[in-house]
Amino acid sequence: QERRGGNINVGYELTAAVTGAIFASSAKASSTSVTPVTEYKDTIVGLSLSDSLTKTLNLGFELSQKQRDSVDTLRTYTENRARLTLSYISASRPPR
């Protein structure tokens, strides 16, 4: 399988505790070793927010959309995702 593509991520510090980012990626893949030939293009776009609640707790929220275009129309789809995360960072970790 051959896969080519790229991505970009642009972040911004909104406040001392809150950061935001927008991201996008695109990849095209093809495989001639299987029958029928598989060929598709994935495009992902989204945005994320992160808030440092305390020195050890971080709250994150992300929205993204993945679009897959395929030569096989049965494998073409759009996927919407929302993700909420709560992360614990050990107090012994050196500061950033």
N, C-alpha and C positions, 0 to 999 in steps of 0.2 A: 504494500500500500504506500502511495506517495501522498504526503500531506504538506501543504504550504499555507502560510498565513502570517498574521501579525496582530498586535494589540496595542492599545494606548490606555493609560490611566492618568487622569489629571485630578489631583487632590488640592484641597484648600482648607486652611485652618480658619474656621469661622469665629471661634473664641478660643481661650486657653484650653478648654475642655472638649470642645466640639469640632470635629473635622468632617468634611464631606468630600465626595469624589464622584466623578463620572467616568465610565469605562466603556470600551468597545473593543471587539475582536472579530476577526474574520479569518476563516480557514477553508481551503478547498482541498478535498481528498478524492483520490481515484485509485481504483484497483482493477487491473486487467488480469489478475491471476485467478479470479473466480468468474463463473458464468452464472448469471449475466454480469456484465461489467457494472461495477458499483462506482457511482460518481455523485458527489454532493458538495454543497457549500453551506457552512454554518456561519451565522452572523449573530453576535451577542452584544447587546447594549444594556446599560443599567446605571444606577446611581446608588450611593451608599452614604449613610451617616453614622458617625461613631461618637459616643459621649462617655467621657471618663467620669463615672459617678463618684468614685472614691479613688484613692491611690491603688487599690487592688481590684476594683470592679469596673468593667467596661461594658456598655450597652451598645449594640450595633443593630442597624436596620438596613436591609438591602432589597432593592427591586430590580429585576432583570427580565429581559425577554430574549429568547433564543429562537431564531428562524432557521429552519433547515430546508434548503431547496435541493431536490434530488431529481435525477433523470427518471427515477421510478416515482410516479406521483403518489403511490401508496406510502412512500417513506418521507413525504414532504409534510412538515408540521410547524406549528408555532407553540412555544412553551413559555408561559408566564410564571415567574417565581417571586415569592416574597420570603425573606428570611429575617428572623429576629434572633439575635445571639446575646448571651450574657457570658462574659469571660472573666475568670479569676486570674489575676497575675500575682505570683508569689512575691511577698514583701522583700525577700532576699535578692530579688532580681535587681541588677544595677540600673540606675535611672537612665532614661533616654536623653 
